[in-house]
Amino acid sequence: MENKRANCIIEVSVNSADGRYAVGIMNMRQALDLPEMPSLSYTHPDPVKAAAGIVVSRKELAGFMACR
């Protein structure tokens, strides 16, 4: 059975001294397939929280994938 959360769309950003810059829009599975980089952040999978600007770490994102 495929995890339906894997298809949730999020925005991946890179954090720099000049601010946060969008890298791309992708599903959670694609985001977790990216190389581990401490400068990356991910919008919250909940669209309401994402619209409020809430970001999560890679570890937190993986936690959302583990929940079914």
Biopython code that builds the backbone (N, CA, C, O; Angstrom):
import numpy as np
from Bio.PDB.StructureBuilder import StructureBuilder

atoms = [
    (1, "MET", "N", (0.842, -1.185, 0.000)),
    (1, "MET", "CA", (0.000, 0.000, 0.000)),
    (1, "MET", "C", (0.889, 1.250, 0.000)),
    (1, "MET", "O", (1.797, 1.373, 0.821)),
    (2, "GLU", "N", (0.624, 2.150, -0.904)),
    (2, "GLU", "CA", (1.406, 3.378, -1.021)),
    (2, "GLU", "C", (0.938, 4.401, -0.004)),
    (2, "GLU", "O", (-0.259, 4.542, 0.247)),
    (3, "ASN", "N", (1.882, 5.108, 0.574)),
    (3, "ASN", "CA", (1.582, 6.152, 1.539)),
    (3, "ASN", "C", (1.035, 7.367, 0.792)),
    (3, "ASN", "O", (1.743, 7.966, -0.017)),
    (4, "LYS", "N", (-0.216, 7.734, 1.056)),
    (4, "LYS", "CA", (-0.839, 8.867, 0.358)),
    (4, "LYS", "C", (-0.180, 10.193, 0.720)),
    (4, "LYS", "O", (-0.248, 11.151, -0.051)),
    (5, "ARG", "N", (0.452, 10.254, 1.879)),
    (5, "ARG", "CA", (1.129, 11.485, 2.274)),
    (5, "ARG", "C", (2.314, 11.789, 1.361)),
    (5, "ARG", "O", (2.725, 12.943, 1.232)),
    (6, "ALA", "N", (2.856, 10.757, 0.733)),
    (6, "ALA", "CA", (4.008, 10.945, -0.150)),
    (6, "ALA", "C", (3.673, 11.885, -1.300)),
    (6, "ALA", "O", (4.575, 12.477, -1.894)),
    (7, "ASN", "N", (2.391, 12.031, -1.623)),
    (7, "ASN", "CA", (1.968, 12.879, -2.733)),
    (7, "ASN", "C", (1.606, 14.299, -2.305)),
    (7, "ASN", "O", (1.206, 15.106, -3.144)),
    (8, "CYS", "N", (1.740, 14.623, -1.011)),
    (8, "CYS", "CA", (1.503, 15.986, -0.547)),
    (8, "CYS", "C", (2.561, 16.901, -1.168)),
    (8, "CYS", "O", (3.745, 16.565, -1.191)),
    (9, "ILE", "N", (2.138, 18.029, -1.658)),
    (9, "ILE", "CA", (3.038, 18.968, -2.319)),
    (9, "ILE", "C", (3.610, 19.946, -1.294)),
    (9, "ILE", "O", (2.888, 20.500, -0.465)),
    (10, "ILE", "N", (4.917, 20.140, -1.374)),
    (10, "ILE", "CA", (5.604, 21.079, -0.492)),
    (10, "ILE", "C", (6.574, 21.913, -1.313)),
    (10, "ILE", "O", (6.877, 21.592, -2.463)),
    (11, "GLU", "N", (7.055, 22.990, -0.700)),
    (11, "GLU", "CA", (8.095, 23.808, -1.327)),
    (11, "GLU", "C", (9.402, 23.577, -0.589)),
    (11, "GLU", "O", (9.445, 23.623, 0.641)),
    (12, "VAL", "N", (10.449, 23.333, -1.326)),
    (12, "VAL", "CA", (11.783, 23.166, -0.754)),
    (12, "VAL", "C", (12.528, 24.477, -0.963)),
    (12, "VAL", "O", (12.512, 25.051, -2.052)),
    (13, "SER", "N", (13.182, 24.941, 0.101)),
    (13, "SER", "CA", (13.924, 26.201, 0.042)),
    (13, "SER", "C", (15.322, 26.005, 0.586)),
    (13, "SER", "O", (15.586, 25.090, 1.366)),
    (14, "VAL", "N", (16.204, 26.877, 0.162)),
    (14, "VAL", "CA", (17.555, 26.900, 0.719)),
    (14, "VAL", "C", (17.665, 28.161, 1.575)),
    (14, "VAL", "O", (17.263, 29.249, 1.163)),
    (15, "ASN", "N", (18.217, 27.988, 2.771)),
    (15, "ASN", "CA", (18.389, 29.105, 3.696)),
    (15, "ASN", "C", (19.810, 29.630, 3.562)),
    (15, "ASN", "O", (20.774, 28.870, 3.642)),
    (16, "SER", "N", (19.930, 30.939, 3.357)),
    (16, "SER", "CA", (21.249, 31.548, 3.237)),
    (16, "SER", "C", (21.300, 32.800, 4.100)),
    (16, "SER", "O", (20.301, 33.188, 4.706)),
    (17, "ALA", "N", (22.441, 33.413, 4.151)),
    (17, "ALA", "CA", (22.598, 34.647, 4.924)),
    (17, "ALA", "C", (21.702, 35.761, 4.380)),
    (17, "ALA", "O", (21.336, 36.680, 5.113)),
    (18, "ASP", "N", (21.352, 35.678, 3.097)),
    (18, "ASP", "CA", (20.516, 36.704, 2.466)),
    (18, "ASP", "C", (19.030, 36.397, 2.556)),
    (18, "ASP", "O", (18.218, 37.196, 2.088)),
    (19, "GLY", "N", (18.647, 35.268, 3.139)),
    (19, "GLY", "CA", (17.235, 34.910, 3.257)),
    (19, "GLY", "C", (16.964, 33.499, 2.780)),
    (19, "GLY", "O", (17.878, 32.692, 2.612)),
    (20, "ARG", "N", (15.689, 33.218, 2.567)),
    (20, "ARG", "CA", (15.233, 31.901, 2.140)),
    (20, "ARG", "C", (14.820, 31.974, 0.678)),
    (20, "ARG", "O", (14.038, 32.843, 0.292)),
    (21, "TYR", "N", (15.349, 31.058, -0.138)),
    (21, "TYR", "CA", (15.053, 31.068, -1.561)),
    (21, "TYR", "C", (14.469, 29.729, -1.988)),
    (21, "TYR", "O", (15.015, 28.677, -1.655)),
    (22, "ALA", "N", (13.362, 29.763, -2.722)),
    (22, "ALA", "CA", (12.702, 28.538, -3.180)),
    (22, "ALA", "C", (13.585, 27.793, -4.169)),
    (22, "ALA", "O", (14.155, 28.384, -5.086)),
    (23, "VAL", "N", (13.686, 26.495, -3.968)),
    (23, "VAL", "CA", (14.415, 25.617, -4.880)),
    (23, "VAL", "C", (13.425, 24.962, -5.837)),
    (23, "VAL", "O", (13.691, 24.835, -7.032)),
    (24, "GLY", "N", (12.274, 24.544, -5.292)),
    (24, "GLY", "CA", (11.274, 23.915, -6.150)),
    (24, "GLY", "C", (10.062, 23.447, -5.377)),
    (24, "GLY", "O", (10.047, 23.390, -4.147)),
    (25, "ILE", "N", (9.047, 23.114, -6.154)),
    (25, "ILE", "CA", (7.808, 22.556, -5.631)),
    (25, "ILE", "C", (7.828, 21.077, -5.993)),
    (25, "ILE", "O", (8.049, 20.718, -7.149)),
    (26, "MET", "N", (7.600, 20.226, -5.010)),
    (26, "MET", "CA", (7.638, 18.777, -5.264)),
    (26, "MET", "C", (6.821, 18.048, -4.208)),
    (26, "MET", "O", (6.386, 18.642, -3.222)),
    (27, "ASN", "N", (6.615, 16.737, -4.431)),
    (27, "ASN", "CA", (5.912, 15.981, -3.409)),
    (27, "ASN", "C", (6.903, 15.589, -2.310)),
    (27, "ASN", "O", (8.114, 15.740, -2.474)),
    (28, "MET", "N", (6.381, 15.089, -1.197)),
    (28, "MET", "CA", (7.234, 14.789, -0.051)),
    (28, "MET", "C", (8.267, 13.717, -0.373)),
    (28, "MET", "O", (9.400, 13.804, 0.100)),
    (29, "ARG", "N", (7.915, 12.727, -1.148)),
    (29, "ARG", "CA", (8.850, 11.664, -1.509)),
    (29, "ARG", "C", (10.041, 12.252, -2.279)),
    (29, "ARG", "O", (11.193, 11.926, -1.992)),
    (30, "GLN", "N", (9.754, 13.121, -3.259)),
    (30, "GLN", "CA", (10.825, 13.747, -4.037)),
    (30, "GLN", "C", (11.720, 14.607, -3.140)),
    (30, "GLN", "O", (12.941, 14.609, -3.293)),
    (31, "ALA", "N", (11.108, 15.332, -2.210)),
    (31, "ALA", "CA", (11.876, 16.189, -1.307)),
    (31, "ALA", "C", (12.814, 15.358, -0.443)),
    (31, "ALA", "O", (13.961, 15.745, -0.219)),
    (32, "LEU", "N", (12.334, 14.225, 0.042)),
    (32, "LEU", "CA", (13.174, 13.375, 0.886)),
    (32, "LEU", "C", (14.228, 12.628, 0.079)),
    (32, "LEU", "O", (15.200, 12.128, 0.646)),
    (33, "ASP", "N", (14.049, 12.545, -1.230)),
    (33, "ASP", "CA", (15.053, 11.920, -2.092)),
    (33, "ASP", "C", (16.206, 12.866, -2.412)),
    (33, "ASP", "O", (17.235, 12.430, -2.929)),
    (34, "LEU", "N", (16.048, 14.158, -2.112)),
    (34, "LEU", "CA", (17.139, 15.117, -2.319)),
    (34, "LEU", "C", (18.281, 14.799, -1.355)),
    (34, "LEU", "O", (18.049, 14.206, -0.302)),
    (35, "PRO", "N", (19.500, 15.180, -1.698)),
    (35, "PRO", "CA", (20.616, 14.966, -0.773)),
    (35, "PRO", "C", (20.384, 15.729, 0.536)),
    (35, "PRO", "O", (19.766, 16.794, 0.548)),
    (36, "GLU", "N", (20.886, 15.171, 1.620)),
    (36, "GLU", "CA", (20.757, 15.850, 2.911)),
    (36, "GLU", "C", (21.670, 17.064, 2.938)),
    (36, "GLU", "O", (22.887, 16.951, 2.791)),
    (37, "MET", "N", (21.067, 18.212, 3.127)),
    (37, "MET", "CA", (21.815, 19.466, 3.210)),
    (37, "MET", "C", (21.212, 20.278, 4.363)),
    (37, "MET", "O", (20.005, 20.519, 4.375)),
    (38, "PRO", "N", (22.026, 20.699, 5.324)),
    (38, "PRO", "CA", (21.489, 21.447, 6.462)),
    (38, "PRO", "C", (20.822, 22.763, 6.075)),
    (38, "PRO", "O", (20.020, 23.295, 6.843)),
    (39, "SER", "N", (21.139, 23.290, 4.908)),
    (39, "SER", "CA", (20.570, 24.585, 4.509)),
    (39, "SER", "C", (19.173, 24.469, 3.902)),
    (39, "SER", "O", (18.545, 25.490, 3.621)),
    (40, "LEU", "N", (18.675, 23.255, 3.694)),
    (40, "LEU", "CA", (17.342, 23.086, 3.105)),
    (40, "LEU", "C", (16.261, 23.131, 4.172)),
    (40, "LEU", "O", (16.444, 22.628, 5.281)),
    (41, "SER", "N", (15.141, 23.736, 3.828)),
    (41, "SER", "CA", (13.953, 23.700, 4.672)),
    (41, "SER", "C", (12.763, 23.365, 3.788)),
    (41, "SER", "O", (12.824, 23.492, 2.565)),
    (42, "TYR", "N", (11.689, 22.940, 4.418)),
    (42, "TYR", "CA", (10.523, 22.422, 3.691)),
    (42, "TYR", "C", (9.267, 23.049, 4.283)),
    (42, "TYR", "O", (9.146, 23.167, 5.502)),
    (43, "THR", "N", (8.334, 23.452, 3.426)),
    (43, "THR", "CA", (7.086, 23.986, 3.964)),
    (43, "THR", "C", (6.320, 22.855, 4.634)),
    (43, "THR", "O", (6.465, 21.684, 4.282)),
    (44, "HIS", "N", (5.514, 23.229, 5.592)),
    (44, "HIS", "CA", (4.695, 22.253, 6.314)),
    (44, "HIS", "C", (3.753, 21.568, 5.320)),
    (44, "HIS", "O", (3.216, 22.237, 4.438)),
    (45, "PRO", "N", (3.537, 20.244, 5.439)),
    (45, "PRO", "CA", (2.647, 19.546, 4.499)),
    (45, "PRO", "C", (1.182, 19.985, 4.579)),
    (45, "PRO", "O", (0.431, 19.801, 3.621)),
    (46, "ASP", "N", (0.770, 20.559, 5.703)),
    (46, "ASP", "CA", (-0.593, 21.065, 5.836)),
    (46, "ASP", "C", (-0.662, 22.393, 5.090)),
    (46, "ASP", "O", (0.054, 23.330, 5.445)),
    (47, "PRO", "N", (-1.509, 22.497, 4.059)),
    (47, "PRO", "CA", (-1.563, 23.724, 3.246)),
    (47, "PRO", "C", (-1.824, 24.998, 4.047)),
    (47, "PRO", "O", (-1.298, 26.055, 3.698)),
    (48, "VAL", "N", (-2.616, 24.921, 5.101)),
    (48, "VAL", "CA", (-2.913, 26.106, 5.911)),
    (48, "VAL", "C", (-1.643, 26.567, 6.637)),
    (48, "VAL", "O", (-1.342, 27.760, 6.686)),
    (49, "LYS", "N", (-0.914, 25.613, 7.194)),
    (49, "LYS", "CA", (0.326, 25.952, 7.904)),
    (49, "LYS", "C", (1.401, 26.407, 6.914)),
    (49, "LYS", "O", (2.185, 27.305, 7.220)),
    (50, "ALA", "N", (1.441, 25.800, 5.749)),
    (50, "ALA", "CA", (2.399, 26.214, 4.724)),
    (50, "ALA", "C", (2.126, 27.654, 4.299)),
    (50, "ALA", "O", (3.060, 28.436, 4.118)),
    (51, "ALA", "N", (0.850, 28.008, 4.137)),
    (51, "ALA", "CA", (0.482, 29.369, 3.741)),
    (51, "ALA", "C", (0.865, 30.382, 4.819)),
    (51, "ALA", "O", (1.102, 31.554, 4.525)),
    (52, "ALA", "N", (0.923, 29.920, 6.066)),
    (52, "ALA", "CA", (1.319, 30.798, 7.176)),
    (52, "ALA", "C", (2.837, 30.921, 7.270)),
    (52, "ALA", "O", (3.349, 31.657, 8.113)),
    (53, "GLY", "N", (3.558, 30.205, 6.411)),
    (53, "GLY", "CA", (5.006, 30.309, 6.382)),
    (53, "GLY", "C", (5.740, 29.357, 7.311)),
    (53, "GLY", "O", (6.935, 29.522, 7.557)),
    (54, "ILE", "N", (5.031, 28.366, 7.826)),
    (54, "ILE", "CA", (5.668, 27.416, 8.737)),
    (54, "ILE", "C", (6.512, 26.430, 7.942)),
    (54, "ILE", "O", (6.027, 25.804, 7.000)),
    (55, "VAL", "N", (7.771, 26.295, 8.323)),
    (55, "VAL", "CA", (8.687, 25.364, 7.670)),
    (55, "VAL", "C", (9.090, 24.280, 8.659)),
    (55, "VAL", "O", (9.036, 24.475, 9.873)),
    (56, "VAL", "N", (9.493, 23.141, 8.123)),
    (56, "VAL", "CA", (9.914, 22.011, 8.946)),
    (56, "VAL", "C", (11.281, 21.524, 8.476)),
    (56, "VAL", "O", (11.714, 21.822, 7.363)),
    (57, "SER", "N", (11.943, 20.777, 9.338)),
    (57, "SER", "CA", (13.235, 20.189, 8.990)),
    (57, "SER", "C", (13.022, 18.901, 8.205)),
    (57, "SER", "O", (11.898, 18.411, 8.093)),
    (58, "ARG", "N", (14.089, 18.366, 7.671)),
    (58, "ARG", "CA", (14.032, 17.088, 6.948)),
    (58, "ARG", "C", (13.554, 15.973, 7.881)),
    (58, "ARG", "O", (12.770, 15.115, 7.477)),
    (59, "LYS", "N", (14.027, 15.989, 9.124)),
    (59, "LYS", "CA", (13.632, 14.970, 10.104)),
    (59, "LYS", "C", (12.130, 15.044, 10.371)),
    (59, "LYS", "O", (11.455, 14.017, 10.431)),
    (60, "GLU", "N", (11.610, 16.261, 10.532)),
    (60, "GLU", "CA", (10.172, 16.430, 10.762)),
    (60, "GLU", "C", (9.378, 15.982, 9.536)),
    (60, "GLU", "O", (8.329, 15.353, 9.673)),
    (61, "LEU", "N", (9.869, 16.301, 8.350)),
    (61, "LEU", "CA", (9.201, 15.896, 7.110)),
    (61, "LEU", "C", (9.143, 14.375, 7.025)),
    (61, "LEU", "O", (8.109, 13.807, 6.672)),
    (62, "ALA", "N", (10.247, 13.720, 7.347)),
    (62, "ALA", "CA", (10.270, 12.245, 7.346)),
    (62, "ALA", "C", (9.277, 11.691, 8.353)),
    (62, "ALA", "O", (8.680, 10.640, 8.121)),
    (63, "GLY", "N", (9.093, 12.382, 9.465)),
    (63, "GLY", "CA", (8.113, 11.973, 10.466)),
    (63, "GLY", "C", (6.692, 12.014, 9.919)),
    (63, "GLY", "O", (5.880, 11.145, 10.235)),
    (64, "PHE", "N", (6.386, 13.015, 9.102)),
    (64, "PHE", "CA", (5.053, 13.104, 8.488)),
    (64, "PHE", "C", (4.842, 11.933, 7.533)),
    (64, "PHE", "O", (3.734, 11.408, 7.424)),
    (65, "MET", "N", (5.907, 11.527, 6.844)),
    (65, "MET", "CA", (5.804, 10.394, 5.918)),
    (65, "MET", "C", (5.548, 9.098, 6.674)),
    (65, "MET", "O", (4.854, 8.213, 6.173)),
    (66, "ALA", "N", (6.110, 8.979, 7.886)),
    (66, "ALA", "CA", (5.954, 7.756, 8.663)),
    (66, "ALA", "C", (4.529, 7.601, 9.196)),
    (66, "ALA", "O", (4.067, 6.480, 9.409)),
    (67, "CYS", "N", (3.827, 8.721, 9.414)),
    (67, "CYS", "CA", (2.438, 8.662, 9.876)),
    (67, "CYS", "C", (1.526, 8.238, 8.742)),
    (67, "CYS", "O", (1.645, 8.738, 7.624)),
    (68, "ARG", "N", (0.643, 7.347, 9.017)),
    (68, "ARG", "CA", (-0.295, 6.899, 7.969)),
    (68, "ARG", "C", (-1.686, 7.300, 8.294)),
    (68, "ARG", "O", (-2.607, 7.010, 7.530)),
]
sb = StructureBuilder()
sb.init_structure("model")
sb.init_model(0)
sb.init_chain("A")
sb.init_seg("    ")
for serial, (resi, resn, name, xyz) in enumerate(atoms, 1):
    if name == "N":
        sb.init_residue(resn, " ", resi, " ")
    sb.init_atom(name, np.array(xyz, "f"), 0.0, 1.0, " ", f" {name:<3s}", serial, name[0])
structure = sb.get_structure()
